[in-house]
Amino acid sequence: MLLTTVIPPAYRASGVDKAINDYTLLAGEMTNLRDRFRQAATVDAHKPFDQFEAAARPLLDRLEKARNRAASPPDWCFKLARKKHKQGHYAHDYDQTRAPIATQ
């Protein structure tokens, strides 16, 4: 009985829900930006510079805005993630396994 009256208010007071929402929004924005930058690198980079810059500038502005809102996880989360990474639970991202774009 005591736990049912203590845990919900403590959980709400901890701000975990807001942090989860912030992480979700930022993760979605960063994933979207990653894809948009990939498209700019593979398509827009072959256009004249002024057209490339016109396509890339809004992406850079969005990236700067997303970085200003960056939420830092608690230190214990970092330590758990580092432990999992060292145990081999992490597979490199698509961009890290792909060959670099050839320059002309």
C-alpha positions in Angstrom: 0.0 0.0 0.0 2.8 2.4 0.9 4.5 1.8 -2.5 1.4 2.6 -4.5 1.1 5.9 -2.8 4.8 6.9 -2.8 6.1 5.7 -6.2 3.7 7.5 -8.6 4.3 11.0 -7.1 8.0 10.3 -6.9 8.1 9.2 -10.5 6.2 12.3 -11.7 8.5 14.6 -9.6 11.6 13.0 -11.2 10.7 14.4 -14.6 11.4 11.1 -16.3 8.4 11.5 -18.6 9.6 14.8 -19.9 13.1 13.5 -20.4 11.8 10.5 -22.4 9.8 12.9 -24.5 12.8 15.1 -25.1 15.0 12.2 -26.1 12.3 10.9 -28.4 11.9 14.2 -30.2 15.7 14.8 -30.5 16.3 11.3 -31.7 13.7 11.7 -34.4 15.1 15.0 -35.5 18.7 13.7 -35.6 17.6 10.7 -37.6 15.8 12.9 -40.0 18.7 15.2 -40.4 21.1 12.3 -40.9 19.0 11.2 -43.9 18.7 14.7 -45.3 22.4 15.2 -45.0 23.0 11.9 -46.8 20.7 13.0 -49.6 22.5 16.4 -49.8 25.8 14.5 -50.0 24.7 12.2 -52.7 22.5 14.5 -54.8 22.9 18.2 -54.0 26.7 17.9 -53.8 26.9 17.4 -57.5 25.1 20.6 -58.3 26.7 24.0 -58.6 27.9 25.3 -55.2 25.2 28.0 -54.8 22.4 25.3 -55.3 24.2 23.0 -52.9 24.6 25.7 -50.3 20.9 26.6 -50.7 20.0 23.0 -50.0 22.5 22.5 -47.1 22.0 25.8 -45.2 18.6 25.0 -43.8 19.9 21.6 -42.7 22.8 23.2 -40.9 20.4 25.6 -39.2 18.2 22.7 -38.1 21.3 20.8 -36.8 22.4 23.8 -34.8 18.9 24.2 -33.3 18.8 20.5 -32.4 22.2 20.7 -30.8 21.1 23.6 -28.6 18.3 21.4 -27.2 20.6 18.5 -26.6 19.6 16.5 -23.5 22.3 14.8 -21.6 21.5 11.5 -20.0 22.5 10.9 -16.4 26.0 9.5 -15.8 24.7 6.1 -14.8 23.1 5.7 -18.2 26.4 6.5 -19.9 28.2 3.9 -17.8 25.6 1.2 -18.6 25.8 2.1 -22.3 29.6 2.0 -22.3 29.6 -1.4 -20.6 27.2 -2.8 -23.3 29.3 -1.2 -26.0 32.5 -2.9 -24.7 30.7 -6.2 -24.6 29.9 -5.9 -28.4 26.2 -5.0 -28.3 26.7 -2.1 -30.7 26.8 -2.4 -34.5 28.2 0.5 -36.4 25.8 2.8 -38.1 25.1 2.6 -41.8 27.3 5.7 -42.5 30.3 4.2 -40.7 30.3 1.0 -42.7 29.8 2.5 -46.1 32.7 3.5 -48.3 33.2 7.3 -48.6 31.7 9.2 -51.5 34.1 9.4 -54.4 35.2 12.9 -55.3 35.5 14.1 -58.9 
